[in-house]
Amino acid sequence: MNDMQASLPRHPKLKAALRQARSGGAVPSPCVGICRMDAPSGYCLGCWRTLDEIAHWSAANADEQRACWRRIEARIEGRLDERMDAGRVGQAQAHPLP
């Protein structure tokens, strides 16, 4: 794991829940108890969901919850790609991580 991957804001509970969500069994909640919204991104600093995703989670079926997990994963990967691109060209990070 490189320094950029290590610095991603992935709570250990979020990583464990992501592994469980990928397993195809019961879909765990992404909530890790860090419930603060990042204004620039619109994502929760703990679970990387939007307010709409958080509000809809309890009413969502398993397929909708897995789709939410795929979006969370894409957001995390997108942030890593963004930081790596900035590092390659020697520029400051354009969008700070939540």
C-alpha positions in Angstrom: 0.0 0.0 0.0 1.4 3.4 -0.9 1.3 6.6 1.1 -1.8 7.9 -0.7 -3.8 4.8 -0.2 -2.8 4.8 3.5 -4.0 8.4 3.9 -7.5 7.8 2.5 -10.2 8.4 5.1 -11.4 4.8 5.3 -12.6 4.0 8.7 -11.8 0.3 9.6 -15.5 -0.4 10.1 -16.2 1.0 6.6 -13.6 -1.3 5.1 -15.0 -4.3 7.0 -18.6 -3.5 5.9 -17.5 -3.1 2.3 -15.9 -6.6 2.4 -19.2 -7.9 3.8 -21.3 -6.1 1.2 -19.2 -7.6 -1.6 -19.7 -11.1 -0.2 -23.3 -11.2 -1.5 -24.8 -11.9 1.9 -26.7 -9.5 4.2 -25.9 -5.9 3.3 -24.4 -4.0 6.2 -25.0 -0.3 6.8 -22.0 1.9 5.8 -22.5 4.0 8.9 -19.5 4.1 11.1 -20.8 6.6 13.7 -18.9 9.6 12.2 -21.9 11.6 11.1 -20.6 14.9 9.7 -21.2 16.2 6.2 -18.4 17.6 4.1 -19.9 20.7 2.4 -17.7 20.8 -0.7 -18.3 17.1 -1.6 -21.8 16.6 -0.1 -20.6 13.3 1.4 -20.6 12.1 5.0 -17.1 12.1 6.4 -17.6 8.6 7.9 -19.5 6.6 5.3 -19.2 8.6 2.1 -23.0 8.7 1.5 -25.1 11.7 0.5 -27.9 12.9 2.7 -30.4 11.3 0.3 -28.6 8.0 0.5 -28.5 8.1 4.3 -32.2 8.9 4.5 -33.2 6.2 2.0 -31.0 3.4 3.4 -33.6 1.9 5.8 -36.3 1.8 3.1 -34.0 0.5 0.4 -34.0 -3.2 -0.6 -30.8 -5.2 -0.8 -30.2 -4.4 -4.5 -30.5 -0.7 -3.8 -28.2 -1.0 -0.8 -25.6 -2.9 -2.9 -25.9 -0.1 -5.5 -25.2 2.4 -2.8 -22.1 0.5 -1.8 -20.9 0.5 -5.4 -21.2 4.3 -5.4 -19.3 4.6 -2.1 -16.5 2.4 -3.5 -16.4 4.5 -6.7 -16.2 7.7 -4.7 -13.3 6.4 -2.6 -11.5 5.2 -5.8 -12.2 8.5 -7.5 -10.6 10.4 -4.7 -7.5 8.2 -4.9 -7.2 8.7 -8.6 -7.6 12.5 -8.2 -4.8 12.6 -5.6 -2.5 10.4 -7.7 -3.0 12.6 -10.8 -2.2 15.7 -8.8 0.9 14.1 -7.4 2.1 13.0 -10.8 2.1 16.6 -12.1 3.5 18.1 -8.9 0.4 20.2 -8.2 -1.3 20.8 -4.9 -4.3 18.7 -4.2 -7.2 20.4 -6.0 -10.0 19.0 -3.7 -9.0 18.1 -0.2 -10.2 14.7 1.0 -13.1 14.7 3.5 
